[in-house]
């Protein structure tokens, strides 16, 4: 699924099942909540925290999809074409960081 297809699919879901988009501020709060849920899983799986019993069956991919879903809702609501935005963002990073990471001694420890 492309980003454009994802934006269309989310919009169709909202229009048919979700009734309507939540307001932008509500969706921003929901995005923050979903990122927090993902962060909790990553902190337990890859960090020093141990899993709580309630976190053991949580699916990290599903949490990432929740983040993406709400981000797509915000993009749809605010008229952002995520394909175009990502392409421009990658180009910006390519120009800006052309040698930055290559010259970073923290990344070049072999």
C-alpha positions in Angstrom: 0.0 0.0 0.0 1.4 3.4 -0.9 1.1 6.4 1.3 -1.6 7.8 -1.1 -3.5 4.6 -0.9 -3.2 4.6 2.9 -4.5 8.2 3.1 -7.5 7.2 0.9 -8.1 4.0 2.9 -8.1 5.8 6.2 -10.4 8.5 4.8 -12.8 5.8 3.5 -12.8 4.1 6.9 -13.5 7.4 8.7 -16.3 8.3 6.2 -18.0 4.8 6.5 -17.2 3.4 10.0 -15.6 6.2 12.0 -18.6 8.6 11.3 -16.3 11.7 11.2 -12.8 12.8 12.0 -12.1 13.9 15.5 -10.9 17.5 15.8 -7.3 18.2 15.0 -6.4 18.9 18.7 -8.1 15.6 19.7 -6.2 13.7 17.1 -2.9 15.4 18.2 -3.6 14.2 21.7 -4.4 10.7 20.4 -1.2 10.6 18.4 0.8 11.5 21.5 -1.0 8.7 23.4 -0.3 6.2 20.7 3.4 7.2 20.5 3.5 6.7 24.3 2.1 3.2 24.0 4.7 2.4 21.4 7.5 3.9 23.5 6.4 1.8 26.5 6.8 -1.4 24.5 10.1 -0.4 23.0 11.4 0.6 26.5 10.5 -2.9 27.8 11.6 -4.9 24.8 14.9 -3.1 24.0 15.5 -1.0 27.1 16.1 -1.8 30.8 12.5 -1.9 31.9 10.8 -5.2 32.5 7.4 -6.1 31.0 4.4 -5.6 33.2 1.9 -8.5 33.0 -0.5 -6.3 31.1 2.2 -5.5 28.4 3.3 -9.0 27.6 0.8 -9.6 24.8 1.0 -6.2 23.2 1.9 -6.2 19.5 4.5 -3.6 18.6 3.5 -3.7 14.9 -0.1 -2.9 15.8 1.0 0.0 18.0 3.1 1.4 15.1 0.0 1.0 12.9 -2.0 3.0 15.5 0.5 5.8 15.3 0.4 5.8 11.5 -3.4 5.7 11.4 -3.7 8.8 13.6 -0.9 10.6 11.7 -2.7 9.9 8.5 -5.9 11.3 10.0 -4.1 14.5 10.8 -2.6 14.7 7.3 -6.0 14.2 5.7 -7.6 16.8 8.0 -5.0 19.4 7.3 -4.5 18.8 3.5 -1.1 17.2 3.7 -0.1 14.9 0.9 2.2 12.5 2.8 3.8 11.2 -0.3 4.9 14.6 -1.4 5.8 15.6 2.2 8.0 12.5 2.6 9.7 13.0 -0.7 10.5 16.6 0.1 11.7 15.6 3.6 14.1 13.0 2.2 15.5 15.5 -0.3 16.0 18.1 2.5 17.8 15.5 4.6 19.9 14.3 1.7 21.1 17.9 1.0 21.5 18.9 4.6 23.1 15.7 5.8 25.2 14.8 2.8 28.4 14.4 4.8 27.1 14.9 8.4 26.6 11.2 9.2 29.7 10.1 7.3 31.8 12.4 9.4 30.2 11.5 12.7 32.8 9.6 14.7 30.0 8.2 16.9 28.6 6.4 13.9 31.9 5.3 12.4 33.2 3.1 15.1 34.2 -0.2 13.5 
